């Protein structure tokens, strides 16, 4: 099967996530099924795995890979931000654990043909869900330079956002930017190569986040998830850049906090109680061996919180 994704920190993910073999678990970013397959092998025939993904083609691959004899698996085309609706459809109130792997899959980068990679000459699309309307091509060619600069700075943390936006503006005046390679070359004209990171990395990240509204989906999910996990159930999240990791880290820290009333108050008036405890205070990084064997794991950070 081509373009199969090599999942990151599989042992650590399954160890942190599956604490009750007969439980119900959700993989909110099932992709091509790497982590889900390992979860299937860990749960019992009485357990249930629910997989969600916005990418129909990734789900097609997962349906083939996750035909696990003796295991119950339900897959849905949906964002993890819609997990409450999917559980309601199944008549399930709460689950024993949820996994989010917020990285790009090998299939999306190498096999989807949607322009996610800056080293391939593909149509500049970047939609995970092809039912969505806005593409990266539309943003690159229609946003005013100032808005494009803000997008690159906010979502890509690109320090040279102004230079990149101006370079893109110059290129699109000559002809519309329609391919990933065309965009990558425009960025390279403004950002010199430094170290091992491609100059277009942050630009492609920013556009992908904007096209797919990734941070909005993540924020919605983080607001919903406390009410959807059973006591002692766990949330496990793999992040790959600081914007995602910061949102997850801050949410988990906030969930740990109880009353925020001033000390002089005779009794609590805010009603805030701790919802989760962090299983490990610091994020877990891949081992040196894993980073050498799977370079895409280099930036990964794993965080786990347990419902209390």
C-alpha positions in Angstrom: 0.0 0.0 0.0 1.7 3.2 -1.1 2.4 6.3 1.0 1.7 4.6 4.3 2.4 7.0 7.2 4.9 6.0 9.8 3.2 7.0 13.0 5.1 8.9 15.7 5.7 7.5 19.2 3.3 4.6 18.8 4.4 2.8 21.9 4.2 5.9 24.1 0.8 6.9 22.6 -0.8 3.5 23.2 0.7 3.2 26.7 -0.7 6.6 27.7 -4.1 6.3 26.0 -5.3 2.7 26.5 -5.8 2.1 30.2 -8.9 0.0 30.0 -8.9 -2.7 27.3 -12.8 -3.0 27.1 -13.2 0.8 26.7 -14.3 3.1 23.9 -11.5 5.1 22.3 -11.5 7.8 19.6 -8.8 8.6 17.2 -9.7 12.2 16.1 -7.1 12.3 13.3 -7.1 8.7 12.1 -5.3 9.5 8.8 -4.2 6.3 7.2 -4.6 4.3 10.4 -1.1 4.0 11.9 -2.0 4.8 15.5 -5.4 3.3 15.2 -4.0 0.0 14.1 -1.9 -0.1 17.3 -4.9 0.9 19.4 -6.9 -1.9 17.8 -4.2 -4.4 18.9 -4.4 -3.1 22.4 -8.2 -3.1 23.1 -10.3 -6.2 23.6 -13.1 -7.5 21.4 -15.5 -5.7 23.8 -13.7 -2.4 23.2 -14.6 0.0 20.4 -12.4 2.3 18.3 -14.0 5.4 16.7 -12.0 7.0 13.9 -12.5 10.5 12.5 -10.8 12.3 9.7 -11.7 15.1 7.3 -9.8 13.5 4.4 -12.0 11.0 2.5 -9.1 9.4 0.7 -7.2 8.8 4.0 -10.3 7.2 5.4 -10.6 4.9 2.4 -7.0 3.7 3.1 -7.9 3.3 6.8 -10.9 1.2 6.1 -8.7 -1.3 4.4 -6.0 -1.3 7.1 -8.4 -1.4 10.1 -10.3 -4.5 9.1 -9.2 -6.0 12.4 -10.8 -9.4 13.0 -12.6 -9.5 16.4 -12.3 -5.7 16.9 -15.1 -3.2 16.6 -14.1 -0.1 14.5 -16.3 2.7 13.3 -14.9 5.4 10.9 -16.5 8.7 10.1 -15.7 11.6 7.7 -15.7 14.4 10.2 -13.4 16.9 12.0 -12.3 16.0 15.5 -14.1 19.3 16.5 -17.4 17.4 15.7 -16.6 14.5 18.0 -19.7 15.3 20.2 -22.0 14.9 17.2 -20.4 11.6 16.2 -20.7 10.2 19.7 -24.3 11.4 19.9 -25.0 9.6 16.6 -23.7 6.4 18.1 -25.6 6.8 21.3 -22.3 7.2 23.3 -22.1 9.8 26.1 -18.4 9.5 27.0 -15.3 7.7 25.9 -12.3 6.3 27.8 -9.7 8.1 25.7 -9.1 10.4 22.7 -6.0 10.8 20.6 -5.2 13.7 18.3 -2.1 13.5 16.1 -2.0 17.0 14.6 0.7 16.3 12.1 0.5 15.8 8.3 0.4 12.3 7.0 2.8 10.8 4.5 -0.1 10.2 2.2 -1.1 13.9 2.3 2.4 15.1 1.6 3.4 12.5 -1.0 0.3 10.9 -2.4 -2.6 13.3 -2.3 -1.5 15.7 -5.1 -2.9 18.7 -3.3 0.2 20.8 -3.0 1.0 20.3 0.7 4.7 19.7 -0.1 7.0 22.4 -1.3 9.3 19.9 -3.1 6.6 18.7 -5.5 5.0 20.4 -8.4 1.3 20.0 -7.6 -1.9 22.1 -7.8 -1.9 24.6 -5.0 -4.9 23.3 -3.1 -4.0 22.2 0.5 -7.5 21.3 1.5 -7.8 18.3 3.8 -11.6 18.2 3.1 -12.2 18.6 -0.6 -15.8 19.7 0.2 -14.4 22.9 1.6 -14.4 25.9 -0.8 -11.2 28.0 -0.1 -7.9 26.7 -1.5 -4.4 27.9 -0.9 -4.3 29.1 -4.5 -7.2 31.5 -3.8 -5.5 32.9 -0.7 -2.1 33.3 -2.3 -3.5 35.1 -5.4 -6.3 37.2 -3.8 -5.2 38.3 -0.3 -3.8 41.9 -0.2 -0.1 41.9 0.6 -0.7 43.2 4.1 -3.2 40.5 5.0 -0.9 37.8 3.5 1.9 39.2 5.7 -0.3 38.9 8.8 -1.3 35.4 7.9 2.3 34.3 7.5 3.3 36.0 10.7 0.4 34.6 12.8 0.1 31.1 11.5 3.6 30.4 10.2 5.6 32.5 12.8 7.5 33.6 9.7 10.0 36.4 10.7 10.4 37.4 7.1 6.7 37.6 6.5 6.9 41.1 4.9 9.6 40.0 2.4 7.8 36.8 1.6 4.4 38.5 1.0 6.1 41.1 -1.3 7.8 38.3 -3.2 4.5 36.5 -3.7 2.9 39.8 -4.8 5.6 40.3 -7.4 5.2 36.8 -8.8 1.4 36.8 -9.0 1.6 40.1 -10.9 3.4 38.3 -13.6 1.1 35.3 -13.6 -1.2 33.6 -11.1 0.6 31.2 -8.7 -1.1 27.9 -9.3 1.4 25.2 -8.1 3.2 24.3 -4.9 6.6 24.5 -6.7 5.9 27.9 -8.1 5.0 29.2 -4.6 8.1 27.6 -3.1 10.4 29.3 -5.6 8.7 32.7 -4.9 9.4 32.2 -1.2 13.0 31.1 -1.8 13.6 34.4 -3.7 12.9 36.2 -0.4 14.2 33.8 2.3 17.8 32.6 2.1 18.5 28.9 2.9 19.7 28.4 6.5 20.4 25.1 8.1 18.3 22.1 7.1 14.9 23.7 7.0 13.4 24.7 3.6 12.8 28.4 3.3 9.1 27.7 2.4 8.3 25.6 5.4 6.7 28.3 7.5 4.8 29.7 4.5 3.3 26.3 3.6 2.4 25.8 7.3 0.6 29.1 7.5 -1.4 28.6 4.4 -2.4 25.0 5.3 -3.6 26.2 8.8 -5.6 29.0 7.2 -7.2 26.9 4.5 -8.2 24.2 6.9 -9.0 26.5 9.9 -6.9 24.1 12.0 -6.5 26.3 15.1 -10.3 27.0 15.1 -11.0 23.3 15.0 -8.5 22.7 17.8 -9.9 25.4 20.0 -13.5 24.1 19.5 -12.3 20.6 20.4 -10.5 21.7 23.5 -13.7 23.5 24.7 -15.9 20.3 24.2 -13.6 17.5 25.3 -13.8 17.8 29.1 -17.5 16.7 29.1 -16.8 13.8 26.7 -14.2 11.8 28.6 -15.0 9.5 31.6 -13.3 9.8 34.9 -9.8 8.3 34.6 -10.1 8.5 30.9 -7.3 10.3 29.0 -6.6 12.8 26.2 -3.4 12.3 24.3 -2.2 14.9 21.8 0.8 15.0 19.4 1.7 18.5 18.3 4.3 19.5 15.7 4.6 23.3 16.0 4.4 25.8 18.8 0.9 27.2 17.9 -0.8 23.9 18.4 1.4 22.8 21.3 0.8 26.2 23.1 -3.0 25.8 22.8 -2.9 22.2 24.1 -0.5 23.0 26.9 -2.4 26.0 28.1 -5.7 24.2 28.0 -4.3 21.3 30.1 -2.8 23.7 32.6 -6.2 25.5 32.9 -8.0 22.2 33.4 -5.8 21.4 36.4 -6.7 24.7 38.2 -9.5 24.9 40.8 -11.0 27.9 42.4 -9.7 31.3 41.1 -11.5 33.5 43.7 -9.3 35.9 45.7 -8.0 34.4 48.9 -10.0 36.9 51.0 -13.3 35.5 49.8 -14.9 33.4 52.6 -16.1 30.9 50.1 -15.8 30.0 46.4 -17.9 32.1 44.1 -16.4 31.1 40.7 -17.4 27.5 40.9 -14.2 26.4 39.0 -13.0 22.9 39.8 -10.1 20.9 38.5 -11.1 18.8 35.5 -7.9 17.0 34.5 -4.5 16.2 35.8 -1.5 16.2 33.6 0.0 12.7 33.5 3.4 14.2 32.8 4.1 17.9 33.4 6.6 18.2 30.5 5.9 17.1 27.0 7.4 13.9 25.8 9.8 14.0 22.8 10.7 11.1 20.4 13.8 9.2 21.2 17.0 9.9 19.3 16.6 6.5 17.5 13.1 7.4 16.3 14.1 10.8 15.0 16.9 9.2 13.0 14.6 6.5 11.6 11.6 8.9 11.0 12.7 12.5 10.4 9.1 13.7 10.5 9.1 12.9 14.2 11.7 15.5 15.0 9.4 18.3 16.0 6.8 16.1 17.8 5.7 16.7 21.4 3.3 14.5 23.2 1.0 15.7 26.1 -1.4 13.6 28.2 -4.1 14.7 30.6 -6.4 12.4 32.7 -9.9 13.2 33.6 -10.6 13.5 37.3 
